[in-house]
Every structure is written in structure tokens, then in C-alpha cells.
């Protein structure tokens, strides 16, 4: 696994640890501090990526995009690259931590990048069609002609 992938896993783990506050799963003070610094810089340099990582407990993370964004930001910003390198060095120094972050990364990568929630999708579709009128000729094979649904206007 690439060091930058472990760095993204460390950020996600930092968020997860903050949210769950499990003292038995501490990542280590050094990594905790470095991860906080990295996350602050990521908020300034790539706010969407930082937000996605911060919401890892609520929304599945698009792992590939997060890794690419961290790599690209590190390439274009030497200060950010230095913090990423420091986090990577800390991870490499501690075999137990590295193993733990690899497990976290594998878990995050195995989640789908989108949530398949029919109820939420139905709510969004309903919101789109509130206040619309759909008029048209044939509706399926029912033989119904000239049906109207009240609201805004769509002509079929």
C-alpha cells in the first residue's frame, strides 16, 4: 500500500477516533498532532477533500479521489508535502500503527463510494417533482390518453 494511502487512512482514523473517543484505539500523540496539522492544511488547500474525509463516519469516502487529491496537493505545495512526508515517516516508524492503518484503509476502500438509499432517493425525486405538471398522450399501454399531473409544467 502506498504511503499516501496510509496518510489518508490516518486522517480518516483521526476523524473516526475523535468521533468515537475510544481510548483503547489511540493512534499515538505524534500522529494525532501531525494529522491535525495535515487536516488543517488540507481544509485550506483542498476543502472538498478535507470535508469528505471529515464526514467518513456519515458518508462513504471516495477513496481513490481522496488519495489523488492529497497527492496532487502535495505536488503543488511544498509546505503541505512536508507535512504529508512527516505523517508518512511516523507511520513507517511504527509497524503496529502501519498495520492498523492498512486495516482501516482496506475497510474504507471496500465501502461503496455512493450510498444506495432508496428512501433518500425517493425524497429527492419527490422534491424535484413537487409543483410540476406532466401532460401527455399515451401513458404506458393503459390506453389512458391526455393524463395530467398537477403542478409546474412538463409536456411529453
Backbone as JSON Lines, residues from 0, in Angstrom:
{"i":0,"aa":"X","n":[0.85,-1.17,0.0],"ca":[0.0,0.0,0.0],"c":[0.89,1.24,0.0]}
{"i":1,"aa":"X","n":[0.54,2.21,-0.82],"ca":[1.33,3.44,-0.94],"c":[1.31,4.24,0.37]}
{"i":2,"aa":"X","n":[2.41,4.92,0.68],"ca":[2.44,5.75,1.89],"c":[1.33,6.8,1.92]}
{"i":3,"aa":"X","n":[1.01,7.4,0.76],"ca":[-0.04,8.42,0.75],"c":[-1.4,7.81,1.08]}
{"i":4,"aa":"X","n":[-1.61,6.55,0.72],"ca":[-2.87,5.89,1.09],"c":[-2.95,5.74,2.6]}
{"i":5,"aa":"X","n":[-1.83,5.42,3.22],"ca":[-1.81,5.3,4.68],"c":[-2.01,6.67,5.33]}
{"i":6,"aa":"X","n":[-1.53,7.71,4.67],"ca":[-1.73,9.06,5.19],"c":[-3.21,9.41,5.19]}
{"i":7,"aa":"X","n":[-3.91,9.1,4.1],"ca":[-5.35,9.35,4.03],"c":[-6.07,8.49,5.07]}
{"i":8,"aa":"X","n":[-5.61,7.26,5.24],"ca":[-6.2,6.39,6.27],"c":[-5.98,6.98,7.66]}
{"i":9,"aa":"X","n":[-4.8,7.57,7.86],"ca":[-4.52,8.19,9.16],"c":[-5.47,9.35,9.42]}
{"i":10,"aa":"X","n":[-5.73,10.15,8.38],"ca":[-6.67,11.26,8.55],"c":[-8.07,10.73,8.87]}
{"i":11,"aa":"X","n":[-8.49,9.7,8.14],"ca":[-9.81,9.12,8.4],"c":[-9.86,8.53,9.81]}
{"i":12,"aa":"X","n":[-8.79,7.85,10.2],"ca":[-8.73,7.26,11.54],"c":[-8.77,8.35,12.61]}
{"i":13,"aa":"X","n":[-8.12,9.46,12.33],"ca":[-8.14,10.58,13.25],"c":[-9.57,11.06,13.47]}
{"i":14,"aa":"X","n":[-10.31,11.19,12.39],"ca":[-11.71,11.62,12.48],"c":[-12.54,10.57,13.21]}
{"i":15,"aa":"X","n":[-12.35,9.31,12.86],"ca":[-13.1,8.23,13.49],"c":[-12.79,8.19,14.99]}
{"i":16,"aa":"X","n":[-11.51,8.32,15.34],"ca":[-11.11,8.29,16.75],"c":[-11.72,9.46,17.51]}
{"i":17,"aa":"X","n":[-11.7,10.64,16.9],"ca":[-12.3,11.8,17.55],"c":[-13.79,11.56,17.78]}
{"i":18,"aa":"X","n":[-14.45,10.97,16.79],"ca":[-15.89,10.77,16.88],"c":[-16.25,9.71,17.92]}
{"i":19,"aa":"X","n":[-15.48,8.64,17.97],"ca":[-15.82,7.54,18.88],"c":[-15.16,7.69,20.23]}
{"i":20,"aa":"X","n":[-14.06,8.44,20.28],"ca":[-13.31,8.66,21.52],"c":[-12.98,7.37,22.26]}
{"i":21,"aa":"X","n":[-12.56,6.36,21.51],"ca":[-12.16,5.09,22.12],"c":[-10.7,5.21,22.54]}
{"i":22,"aa":"X","n":[-10.47,5.26,23.82],"ca":[-9.1,5.43,24.31],"c":[-8.24,4.22,23.99]}
{"i":23,"aa":"X","n":[-8.84,3.06,23.82],"ca":[-8.08,1.85,23.52],"c":[-7.55,1.83,22.1]}
{"i":24,"aa":"X","n":[-8.04,2.73,21.26],"ca":[-7.62,2.75,19.86],"c":[-6.85,4.02,19.53]}
{"i":25,"aa":"X","n":[-6.08,4.5,20.47],"ca":[-5.32,5.73,20.23],"c":[-4.31,5.5,19.12]}
{"i":26,"aa":"X","n":[-4.11,6.51,18.34],"ca":[-3.18,6.41,17.23],"c":[-1.77,6.83,17.61]}
{"i":27,"aa":"X","n":[-1.6,7.39,18.75],"ca":[-0.3,7.92,19.13],"c":[-0.35,9.43,19.06]}
{"i":28,"aa":"X","n":[0.24,10.05,20.05],"ca":[0.19,11.51,20.14],"c":[0.85,12.19,18.95]}
{"i":29,"aa":"X","n":[1.99,11.67,18.52],"ca":[2.71,12.3,17.41],"c":[1.85,12.31,16.15]}
{"i":30,"aa":"X","n":[1.27,11.17,15.82],"ca":[0.43,11.08,14.63],"c":[-0.83,11.93,14.8]}
{"i":31,"aa":"X","n":[-1.37,11.94,16.0],"ca":[-2.57,12.73,16.27],"c":[-2.3,14.21,15.98]}
{"i":32,"aa":"X","n":[-1.15,14.71,16.45],"ca":[-0.78,16.11,16.21],"c":[-0.51,16.37,14.74]}
{"i":33,"aa":"X","n":[0.27,15.48,14.11],"ca":[0.59,15.65,12.69],"c":[-0.67,15.58,11.84]}
{"i":34,"aa":"X","n":[-1.54,14.65,12.18],"ca":[-2.8,14.51,11.43],"c":[-3.66,15.75,11.55]}
{"i":35,"aa":"X","n":[-3.68,16.34,12.74],"ca":[-4.43,17.59,12.93],"c":[-3.88,18.71,12.07]}
{"i":36,"aa":"X","n":[-2.55,18.82,12.02],"ca":[-1.9,19.83,11.19],"c":[-2.2,19.59,9.72]}
{"i":37,"aa":"X","n":[-2.09,18.33,9.3],"ca":[-2.35,17.98,7.91],"c":[-3.8,18.29,7.54]}
{"i":38,"aa":"X","n":[-4.72,17.96,8.4],"ca":[-6.13,18.21,8.13],"c":[-6.42,19.71,8.03]}
{"i":39,"aa":"X","n":[-5.78,20.51,8.89],"ca":[-5.95,21.97,8.81],"c":[-5.46,22.5,7.47]}
{"i":40,"aa":"X","n":[-4.31,22.02,7.03],"ca":[-3.77,22.47,5.74],"c":[-4.64,21.98,4.59]}
{"i":41,"aa":"X","n":[-5.14,20.76,4.71],"ca":[-5.99,20.21,3.66],"c":[-7.28,21.02,3.54]}
{"i":42,"aa":"X","n":[-7.8,21.5,4.65],"ca":[-9.0,22.35,4.62],"c":[-8.76,23.61,3.79]}
{"i":43,"aa":"X","n":[-7.54,24.16,3.86],"ca":[-7.22,25.37,3.09],"c":[-6.91,25.05,1.64]}
{"i":44,"aa":"X","n":[-6.22,23.95,1.4],"ca":[-5.74,23.64,0.06],"c":[-6.76,22.87,-0.78]}
{"i":45,"aa":"X","n":[-7.5,21.98,-0.15],"ca":[-8.47,21.14,-0.86],"c":[-9.68,20.91,0.06]}
{"i":46,"aa":"X","n":[-10.51,21.95,0.21],"ca":[-11.6,21.88,1.18],"c":[-12.58,20.72,0.95]}
{"i":47,"aa":"X","n":[-12.84,20.4,-0.31],"ca":[-13.79,19.3,-0.59],"c":[-13.23,17.97,-0.11]}
{"i":48,"aa":"X","n":[-11.95,17.74,-0.31],"ca":[-11.34,16.5,0.15],"c":[-11.34,16.44,1.67]}
{"i":49,"aa":"X","n":[-10.99,17.55,2.3],"ca":[-10.99,17.59,3.77],"c":[-12.39,17.3,4.31]}
{"i":50,"aa":"X","n":[-13.4,17.9,3.69],"ca":[-14.78,17.69,4.13],"c":[-15.19,16.23,3.95]}
{"i":51,"aa":"X","n":[-14.81,15.63,2.82],"ca":[-15.14,14.22,2.58],"c":[-14.49,13.33,3.63]}
{"i":52,"aa":"X","n":[-13.24,13.61,3.97],"ca":[-12.55,12.82,4.99],"c":[-13.19,13.05,6.36]}
{"i":53,"aa":"X","n":[-13.55,14.28,6.64],"ca":[-14.17,14.6,7.94],"c":[-15.53,13.93,8.1]}
{"i":54,"aa":"X","n":[-16.21,13.66,6.99],"ca":[-17.54,13.03,7.06],"c":[-17.47,11.52,6.87]}
{"i":55,"aa":"X","n":[-16.3,10.93,7.06],"ca":[-16.13,9.5,6.83],"c":[-17.06,8.66,7.71]}
{"i":56,"aa":"X","n":[-17.46,9.17,8.86],"ca":[-18.39,8.44,9.72],"c":[-19.82,8.48,9.21]}
{"i":57,"aa":"X","n":[-20.15,9.5,8.41],"ca":[-21.51,9.68,7.93],"c":[-21.71,9.23,6.49]}
{"i":58,"aa":"X","n":[-20.71,9.45,5.67],"ca":[-20.81,9.23,4.24],"c":[-19.6,8.41,3.77]}
{"i":59,"aa":"X","n":[-19.82,7.4,2.92],"ca":[-18.67,6.65,2.4],"c":[-17.69,7.58,1.68]}
{"i":60,"aa":"X","n":[-16.43,7.34,1.89],"ca":[-15.37,8.16,1.31],"c":[-15.01,7.62,-0.07]}
{"i":61,"aa":"X","n":[-14.91,8.52,-1.05],"ca":[-14.41,8.13,-2.37],"c":[-12.88,8.05,-2.23]}
{"i":62,"aa":"X","n":[-12.42,6.85,-1.88],"ca":[-11.03,6.63,-1.52],"c":[-10.06,7.08,-2.6]}
{"i":63,"aa":"X","n":[-10.3,6.64,-3.82],"ca":[-9.39,6.97,-4.92],"c":[-9.25,8.47,-5.11]}
{"i":64,"aa":"X","n":[-10.37,9.18,-5.07],"ca":[-10.34,10.63,-5.24],"c":[-9.59,11.29,-4.09]}
{"i":65,"aa":"X","n":[-9.81,10.84,-2.88],"ca":[-9.12,11.43,-1.72],"c":[-7.61,11.25,-1.84]}
{"i":66,"aa":"X","n":[-7.17,10.06,-2.23],"ca":[-5.74,9.79,-2.37],"c":[-5.14,10.66,-3.48]}
{"i":67,"aa":"X","n":[-5.83,10.73,-4.62],"ca":[-5.34,11.55,-5.73],"c":[-5.27,13.02,-5.32]}
{"i":68,"aa":"X","n":[-6.3,13.52,-4.64],"ca":[-6.3,14.92,-4.2],"c":[-5.15,15.22,-3.25]}
{"i":69,"aa":"X","n":[-4.88,14.32,-2.32],"ca":[-3.77,14.53,-1.38],"c":[-2.44,14.52,-2.16]}
{"i":70,"aa":"X","n":[-2.28,13.58,-3.1],"ca":[-1.06,13.53,-3.91],"c":[-0.87,14.82,-4.7]}
{"i":71,"aa":"X","n":[-1.93,15.26,-5.39],"ca":[-1.85,16.46,-6.22],"c":[-1.55,17.7,-5.38]}
{"i":72,"aa":"X","n":[-2.18,17.8,-4.23],"ca":[-1.94,18.94,-3.36],"c":[-0.49,18.93,-2.87]}
{"i":73,"aa":"X","n":[0.02,17.76,-2.54],"ca":[1.42,17.64,-2.09],"c":[2.39,18.02,-3.21]}
{"i":74,"aa":"X","n":[2.05,17.66,-4.45],"ca":[2.92,18.01,-5.58],"c":[2.99,19.52,-5.8]}
{"i":75,"aa":"X","n":[1.87,20.19,-5.57],"ca":[1.81,21.62,-5.88],"c":[2.15,22.53,-4.7]}
{"i":76,"aa":"X","n":[2.27,21.97,-3.5],"ca":[2.51,22.8,-2.32],"c":[3.58,22.17,-1.44]}
{"i":77,"aa":"X","n":[4.8,22.73,-1.45],"ca":[5.9,22.15,-0.68],"c":[5.63,22.07,0.83]}
{"i":78,"aa":"X","n":[4.94,23.05,1.39],"ca":[4.64,23.03,2.82],"c":[3.7,21.86,3.15]}
{"i":79,"aa":"X","n":[2.7,21.67,2.32],"ca":[1.77,20.55,2.5],"c":[2.5,19.22,2.31]}
{"i":80,"aa":"X","n":[3.38,19.17,1.3],"ca":[4.16,17.95,1.03],"c":[5.0,17.56,2.24]}
{"i":81,"aa":"X","n":[5.58,18.55,2.91],"ca":[6.41,18.29,4.1],"c":[5.58,17.65,5.21]}
{"i":82,"aa":"X","n":[4.38,18.16,5.43],"ca":[3.51,17.59,6.47],"c":[3.12,16.16,6.1]}
{"i":83,"aa":"X","n":[2.8,15.92,4.82],"ca":[2.47,14.57,4.36],"c":[3.65,13.64,4.6]}
{"i":84,"aa":"X","n":[4.86,14.1,4.26],"ca":[6.06,13.28,4.47],"c":[6.28,12.97,5.95]}
{"i":85,"aa":"X","n":[6.02,13.94,6.81],"ca":[6.16,13.72,8.26],"c":[5.18,12.65,8.75]}
{"i":86,"aa":"X","n":[3.94,12.73,8.28],"ca":[2.94,11.73,8.66],"c":[3.36,10.36,8.15]}
{"i":87,"aa":"X","n":[3.8,10.3,6.9],"ca":[4.25,9.03,6.32],"c":[5.41,8.45,7.12]}
{"i":88,"aa":"X","n":[6.37,9.28,7.52],"ca":[7.52,8.81,8.29],"c":[7.07,8.25,9.64]}
{"i":89,"aa":"X","n":[6.13,8.91,10.28],"ca":[5.61,8.43,11.56],"c":[4.95,7.07,11.39]}
{"i":90,"aa":"X","n":[4.2,6.91,10.32],"ca":[3.52,5.64,10.06],"c":[4.54,4.53,9.8]}
{"i":91,"aa":"X","n":[5.56,4.83,9.02],"ca":[6.58,3.83,8.68],"c":[7.37,3.4,9.91]}
{"i":92,"aa":"X","n":[7.6,4.32,10.85],"ca":[8.36,4.01,12.08],"c":[7.66,2.99,12.97]}
{"i":93,"aa":"X","n":[6.35,2.94,12.94],"ca":[5.58,2.11,13.87],"c":[4.83,1.02,13.11]}
{"i":94,"aa":"X","n":[5.36,-0.21,13.16],"ca":[4.78,-1.33,12.41],"c":[3.34,-1.62,12.84]}
{"i":95,"aa":"X","n":[3.06,-1.53,14.14],"ca":[1.7,-1.78,14.63],"c":[0.73,-0.73,14.08]}
{"i":96,"aa":"X","n":[1.15,0.52,14.11],"ca":[0.33,1.6,13.59],"c":[0.08,1.42,12.1]}
{"i":97,"aa":"X","n":[1.15,1.06,11.37],"ca":[1.02,0.85,9.93],"c":[0.0,-0.24,9.64]}
{"i":98,"aa":"X","n":[0.09,-1.35,10.38],"ca":[-0.84,-2.47,10.18],"c":[-2.27,-2.02,10.45]}
{"i":99,"aa":"X","n":[-2.44,-1.28,11.51],"ca":[-3.77,-0.78,11.9],"c":[-4.35,0.14,10.82]}
{"i":100,"aa":"X","n":[-3.51,1.04,10.28],"ca":[-3.95,1.96,9.24],"c":[-4.23,1.23,7.93]}
{"i":101,"aa":"X","n":[-3.46,0.18,7.64],"ca":[-3.75,-0.63,6.45],"c":[-5.13,-1.28,6.57]}
{"i":102,"aa":"X","n":[-5.47,-1.74,7.78],"ca":[-6.79,-2.33,8.0],"c":[-7.89,-1.29,7.81]}
{"i":103,"aa":"X","n":[-7.66,-0.1,8.33],"ca":[-8.63,0.98,8.17],"c":[-8.79,1.34,6.7]}
{"i":104,"aa":"X","n":[-7.66,1.45,6.0],"ca":[-7.7,1.78,4.57],"c":[-8.47,0.72,3.79]}
{"i":105,"aa":"X","n":[-8.21,-0.54,4.09],"ca":[-8.91,-1.64,3.41],"c":[-10.41,-1.56,3.67]}
{"i":106,"aa":"X","n":[-10.78,-1.28,4.89],"ca":[-12.2,-1.16,5.23],"c":[-12.85,-0.01,4.47]}
{"i":107,"aa":"X","n":[-12.19,1.14,4.45],"ca":[-12.75,2.3,3.76],"c":[-12.84,2.04,2.26]}
{"i":108,"aa":"X","n":[-11.8,1.42,1.69],"ca":[-11.8,1.14,0.26],"c":[-12.9,0.16,-0.13]}
{"i":109,"aa":"X","n":[-13.29,-0.71,0.79],"ca":[-14.3,-1.72,0.46],"c":[-15.72,-1.16,0.49]}
{"i":110,"aa":"X","n":[-15.9,0.04,1.04],"ca":[-17.23,0.65,1.07],"c":[-17.53,1.25,-0.3]}
{"i":111,"aa":"X","n":[-18.79,1.17,-0.73],"ca":[-19.13,1.82,-2.0],"c":[-19.0,3.34,-1.83]}
{"i":112,"aa":"X","n":[-18.63,4.01,-2.91],"ca":[-18.44,5.45,-2.86],"c":[-19.76,6.2,-2.8]}
{"i":113,"aa":"X","n":[-20.86,5.52,-3.1],"ca":[-22.18,6.15,-3.02],"c":[-23.07,5.31,-2.14]}
{"i":114,"aa":"X","n":[-24.03,5.95,-1.55],"ca":[-24.97,5.26,-0.69],"c":[-26.21,4.93,-1.5]}
{"i":115,"aa":"X","n":[-26.61,3.67,-1.49],"ca":[-27.82,3.27,-2.17],"c":[-28.96,3.26,-1.17]}
{"i":116,"aa":"X","n":[-29.58,4.39,-0.98],"ca":[-30.66,4.52,-0.02],"c":[-31.91,4.92,-0.78]}
{"i":117,"aa":"X","n":[-32.8,3.97,-0.99],"ca":[-34.0,4.19,-1.79],"c":[-34.88,5.29,-1.21]}
{"i":118,"aa":"X","n":[-35.0,5.33,0.11],"ca":[-35.86,6.34,0.74],"c":[-35.34,7.75,0.45]}
{"i":119,"aa":"X","n":[-34.01,7.94,0.56],"ca":[-33.43,9.25,0.28],"c":[-33.6,9.61,-1.19]}
{"i":120,"aa":"X","n":[-33.4,8.63,-2.07],"ca":[-33.57,8.86,-3.5],"c":[-35.01,9.24,-3.8]}
{"i":121,"aa":"X","n":[-35.95,8.53,-3.2],"ca":[-37.37,8.83,-3.4],"c":[-37.7,10.24,-2.93]}
{"i":122,"aa":"X","n":[-37.14,10.65,-1.79],"ca":[-37.37,12.01,-1.29],"c":[-36.84,13.05,-2.26]}
{"i":123,"aa":"X","n":[-35.65,12.79,-2.82],"ca":[-35.07,13.73,-3.77],"c":[-35.91,13.83,-5.04]}
{"i":124,"aa":"X","n":[-36.37,12.68,-5.52],"ca":[-37.21,12.67,-6.73],"c":[-38.51,13.4,-6.44]}
{"i":125,"aa":"X","n":[-39.11,13.13,-5.3],"ca":[-40.36,13.8,-4.92],"c":[-40.16,15.31,-4.87]}
{"i":126,"aa":"X","n":[-39.05,15.75,-4.3],"ca":[-38.77,17.18,-4.2],"c":[-38.63,17.81,-5.59]}
{"i":127,"aa":"X","n":[-38.07,17.07,-6.53],"ca":[-37.92,17.58,-7.89],"c":[-39.26,17.79,-8.57]}
{"i":128,"aa":"X","n":[-40.21,16.9,-8.28],"ca":[-41.48,16.93,-8.99],"c":[-42.57,17.68,-8.26]}
{"i":129,"aa":"X","n":[-42.33,18.18,-7.08],"ca":[-43.36,18.95,-6.38],"c":[-43.63,20.23,-7.16]}
{"i":130,"aa":"X","n":[-44.9,20.49,-7.37],"ca":[-45.29,21.7,-8.08],"c":[-45.11,21.63,-9.58]}
{"i":131,"aa":"X","n":[-45.05,20.43,-10.17],"ca":[-44.9,20.3,-11.61],"c":[-46.13,19.65,-12.21]}
{"i":132,"aa":"X","n":[-46.39,19.96,-13.47],"ca":[-47.47,19.33,-14.21],"c":[-46.86,18.54,-15.34]}
{"i":133,"aa":"X","n":[-47.27,17.32,-15.47],"ca":[-46.82,16.49,-16.58],"c":[-48.05,16.18,-17.4]}
{"i":134,"aa":"X","n":[-48.06,16.58,-18.66],"ca":[-49.19,16.27,-19.54],"c":[-48.66,15.46,-20.7]}
{"i":135,"aa":"X","n":[-49.51,14.64,-21.26],"ca":[-49.01,13.87,-22.37],"c":[-50.09,13.04,-23.03]}
{"i":136,"aa":"X","n":[-49.67,12.35,-24.04],"ca":[-50.56,11.48,-24.8],"c":[-50.74,10.18,-24.06]}
{"i":137,"aa":"X","n":[-50.29,9.09,-24.66],"ca":[-50.43,7.77,-24.05],"c":[-49.59,7.64,-22.8]}
{"i":138,"aa":"X","n":[-50.16,7.01,-21.8],"ca":[-49.43,6.71,-20.58],"c":[-49.28,5.2,-20.53]}
{"i":139,"aa":"X","n":[-48.13,4.7,-20.93],"ca":[-47.91,3.25,-20.95],"c":[-48.85,2.57,-21.93]}
{"i":140,"aa":"X","n":[-49.23,1.33,-21.67],"ca":[-50.15,0.58,-22.51],"c":[-51.54,0.53,-21.89]}
{"i":141,"aa":"X","n":[-51.86,1.53,-21.09],"ca":[-53.15,1.51,-20.39],"c":[-54.27,2.05,-21.25]}
{"i":142,"aa":"X","n":[-53.95,2.7,-22.34],"ca":[-54.98,3.29,-23.16],"c":[-55.44,4.63,-22.63]}
{"i":143,"aa":"X","n":[-54.82,5.12,-21.56],"ca":[-55.19,6.41,-20.99],"c":[-54.55,7.5,-21.85]}
{"i":144,"aa":"X","n":[-55.36,8.43,-22.33],"ca":[-54.88,9.5,-23.2],"c":[-55.16,10.84,-22.54]}
{"i":145,"aa":"X","n":[-54.2,11.75,-22.64],"ca":[-54.41,13.11,-22.15],"c":[-54.37,13.24,-20.64]}
{"i":146,"aa":"X","n":[-53.57,12.43,-19.95],"ca":[-53.48,12.49,-18.49],"c":[-52.71,13.73,-18.06]}
{"i":147,"aa":"X","n":[-53.05,14.25,-16.88],"ca":[-52.38,15.42,-16.33],"c":[-52.03,15.19,-14.87]}
{"i":148,"aa":"X","n":[-50.82,15.6,-14.51],"ca":[-50.4,15.62,-13.11],"c":[-50.2,17.08,-12.78]}
{"i":149,"aa":"X","n":[-50.84,17.57,-11.73],"ca":[-50.85,19.0,-11.4],"c":[-49.5,19.51,-10.89]}
{"i":150,"aa":"X","n":[-49.27,20.81,-11.06],"ca":[-48.09,21.5,-10.54],"c":[-47.47,22.37,-11.61]}
{"i":151,"aa":"X","n":[-46.1,22.42,-11.73],"ca":[-45.38,23.13,-12.79],"c":[-45.73,22.48,-14.12]}
{"i":152,"aa":"X","n":[-44.98,22.61,-15.18],"ca":[-45.39,22.05,-16.46],"c":[-44.25,21.31,-17.14]}
{"i":153,"aa":"X","n":[-44.57,20.08,-17.57],"ca":[-43.72,19.3,-18.45],"c":[-44.62,18.84,-19.58]}
{"i":154,"aa":"X","n":[-44.24,18.98,-20.8],"ca":[-45.02,18.44,-21.92],"c":[-44.29,17.27,-22.51]}
{"i":155,"aa":"X","n":[-45.0,16.18,-22.63],"ca":[-44.39,14.96,-23.16],"c":[-44.93,14.71,-24.54]}
